[in-house]
Amino acid sequence: MKQLWLIRHPQVLIKSGTCYGQLDIPSDPASNATQAQSLAATLPDHLIIYCSPLQRCHHLAITLLALRKDLQIELDPNLQEMDFGSWEGKLWQDIPQNEIAAWTDNFLHYSPGGGESVSTFMARVNQSYRKFSTNCAWITHAGVIRASHLLHAKKFITQASDWPIDVISVGCHQTLEMGS
């Protein structure tokens, strides 16, 4: 049975409640070091780790590789968080409610802040999801992890209420079991 390890990046250095999507912000160095040590003790030998190129993920990969020379890291731009365009860097509470309503009313095809629609985002994540054929890990973001769960369950979303609310916390990981 193949496993896909889904690893969410460490805590980031940004005000809570901020929309940060593809905004390239750093992670907390102490959280990064703690998470890398935990993963170094947990991950299987000789695993390939595909990583979002955003620094909050990439720095974790670099720190982990310093602890575990048997791991292989490859950057994968498909594993970046969803692009929220002009919303990025704004507090969610400061984004006009009519814009959020426009997004939730046309959840699959509206591009929040002029960024990326959910349908485009899902197609991008699916490009990487379809490629994996051996045990591997992804160091990535909450949205990508949610999309992965939908793809794994073969669930198609049509409205905002179909999008998974629950996701693993920053600095945590989980696995998806894949058919052999």
C-alpha positions as CSV (number, residue, x, y, z in Angstrom):
1,M,0.0,0.0,0.0
2,K,1.4,3.4,-1.0
3,Q,1.4,6.3,1.4
4,L,1.3,10.0,0.7
5,W,2.6,12.0,3.7
6,L,0.9,15.4,3.8
7,I,3.0,17.8,5.8
8,R,1.7,21.2,6.6
9,H,4.3,24.0,7.0
10,P,5.3,25.4,10.4
11,Q,3.7,28.4,12.0
12,V,4.2,31.5,10.0
13,L,5.3,35.0,11.0
14,I,2.2,36.9,10.1
15,K,-0.7,38.4,12.1
16,S,-3.4,35.9,12.8
17,G,-6.5,36.2,10.6
18,T,-4.4,37.4,7.5
19,C,-5.1,36.0,4.1
20,Y,-1.7,34.9,2.9
21,G,-2.2,32.3,0.1
22,Q,0.9,32.6,-2.1
23,L,2.3,35.5,-0.2
24,D,5.9,34.3,0.4
25,I,6.2,34.7,4.2
26,P,8.7,33.0,6.5
27,S,7.9,30.4,9.1
28,D,8.8,30.8,12.8
29,P,12.4,29.5,13.0
30,A,11.8,27.6,16.3
31,S,8.7,25.9,14.9
32,N,10.6,25.0,11.8
33,A,13.4,23.4,13.8
34,T,11.0,21.5,16.1
35,Q,8.9,20.2,13.2
36,A,12.0,19.1,11.2
37,Q,13.3,17.1,14.2
38,S,10.0,15.4,14.6
39,L,9.7,14.5,10.9
40,A,13.4,13.3,10.9
41,A,12.5,10.8,13.5
42,T,9.2,9.8,11.9
43,L,9.5,9.7,8.1
44,P,10.5,6.4,6.3
45,D,14.0,6.0,4.9
46,H,14.8,7.2,1.4
47,L,11.6,9.1,0.9
48,I,11.1,11.6,-1.9
49,I,9.7,14.8,-0.6
50,Y,7.9,17.2,-3.0
51,C,7.8,20.7,-1.6
52,S,6.0,23.9,-2.3
53,P,8.7,26.5,-3.3
54,L,7.2,29.1,-0.9
55,Q,9.8,29.7,1.9
56,R,7.5,28.5,4.8
57,C,7.7,25.0,3.1
58,H,11.1,25.1,1.5
59,H,12.9,26.1,4.7
60,L,11.3,23.1,6.5
61,A,12.6,20.9,3.6
62,I,16.1,22.3,3.8
63,T,16.2,21.9,7.6
64,L,14.9,18.3,7.3
65,L,17.4,17.4,4.7
66,A,20.2,18.6,6.9
67,L,19.0,16.1,9.5
68,R,18.3,13.2,7.1
69,K,20.7,12.9,4.2
70,D,18.7,9.9,2.8
71,L,15.8,12.0,1.9
72,Q,15.4,13.6,-1.5
73,I,13.7,17.0,-1.9
74,E,12.1,18.3,-5.2
75,L,10.3,21.6,-5.5
76,D,6.9,21.4,-7.0
77,P,5.1,24.7,-7.9
78,N,1.8,22.8,-8.1
79,L,2.0,22.4,-4.3
80,Q,1.8,26.1,-3.6
81,E,-1.3,27.5,-1.8
82,M,-4.1,29.0,-3.7
83,D,-3.4,32.5,-5.1
84,F,-5.8,35.0,-3.6
85,G,-4.6,37.9,-5.7
86,S,-5.2,41.3,-4.1
87,W,-6.7,39.8,-1.0
88,E,-3.2,38.5,0.1
89,G,-1.8,40.3,3.0
90,K,-5.2,41.7,4.1
91,L,-7.0,40.6,7.2
92,W,-9.9,38.4,6.2
93,Q,-12.2,40.7,8.2
94,D,-11.1,43.7,6.0
95,I,-12.0,42.0,2.7
96,P,-15.3,43.5,1.5
97,Q,-18.2,41.2,2.3
98,N,-19.6,41.6,-1.2
99,E,-16.3,40.1,-2.7
100,I,-16.4,37.2,-0.3
101,A,-20.1,36.6,-1.2
102,A,-19.3,36.7,-4.9
103,W,-16.7,34.0,-4.3
104,T,-19.0,31.8,-2.2
105,D,-21.8,32.3,-4.7
106,N,-19.6,31.1,-7.6
107,F,-17.1,29.1,-5.6
108,L,-15.6,27.0,-8.4
109,H,-15.1,29.7,-11.0
110,Y,-14.7,33.1,-9.1
111,S,-11.1,34.3,-8.8
112,P,-10.9,35.8,-5.3
113,G,-8.9,39.1,-5.5
114,G,-8.2,38.4,-9.1
115,G,-6.1,35.4,-8.2
116,E,-6.9,31.8,-8.8
117,S,-10.3,30.1,-9.0
118,V,-10.9,26.9,-7.0
119,S,-11.4,24.9,-10.2
120,T,-8.0,26.1,-11.5
121,F,-6.4,25.4,-8.1
122,M,-7.9,21.9,-8.0
123,A,-6.7,21.1,-11.5
124,R,-3.2,22.3,-10.5
125,V,-3.0,20.1,-7.4
126,N,-4.4,17.2,-9.4
127,Q,-1.5,17.4,-11.8
128,S,0.8,16.5,-8.9
129,Y,-1.6,14.1,-7.3
130,R,-1.9,12.0,-10.4
131,K,1.9,11.7,-10.8
132,F,2.7,10.1,-7.6
133,S,3.2,6.3,-7.8
134,T,5.5,5.5,-4.9
135,N,5.6,6.4,-1.2
136,C,6.3,10.1,-1.0
137,A,5.6,13.2,1.0
138,W,4.4,16.7,0.3
139,I,5.5,19.7,2.3
140,T,2.6,22.0,1.5
141,H,-0.3,24.2,2.7
142,A,-3.8,23.8,4.1
143,G,-5.6,24.4,0.8
144,V,-3.5,21.8,-1.0
145,I,-4.1,19.3,1.8
146,R,-7.9,19.9,1.6
147,A,-7.7,19.5,-2.2
148,S,-5.8,16.3,-1.8
149,H,-8.4,14.8,0.5
150,L,-11.1,15.7,-2.1
151,L,-9.1,14.1,-4.9
152,H,-8.4,11.0,-2.8
153,A,-12.1,10.6,-2.0
154,K,-13.0,11.3,-5.7
155,K,-15.4,14.0,-4.4
156,F,-16.4,16.8,-6.7
157,I,-17.4,20.1,-5.3
158,T,-20.0,22.4,-6.7
159,Q,-20.4,25.0,-4.0
160,A,-18.5,26.5,-1.1
161,S,-20.2,24.3,1.5
162,D,-18.6,21.3,-0.2
163,W,-15.1,22.5,0.6
164,P,-13.6,20.7,3.7
165,I,-13.4,22.9,6.8
166,D,-11.2,20.7,8.9
167,V,-7.5,20.5,8.1
168,I,-4.4,19.5,10.1
169,S,-2.8,22.3,12.1
170,V,0.4,24.0,11.1
171,G,3.4,21.9,11.9
172,C,1.5,18.6,11.7
173,H,1.3,15.8,9.2
174,Q,-1.0,12.9,8.2
175,T,-1.0,10.2,5.6
176,L,-3.3,9.1,2.8
177,E,-3.3,5.4,2.0
178,M,-3.3,4.8,-1.7
179,G,-4.2,1.6,-3.5
180,S,-1.2,-0.6,-4.6
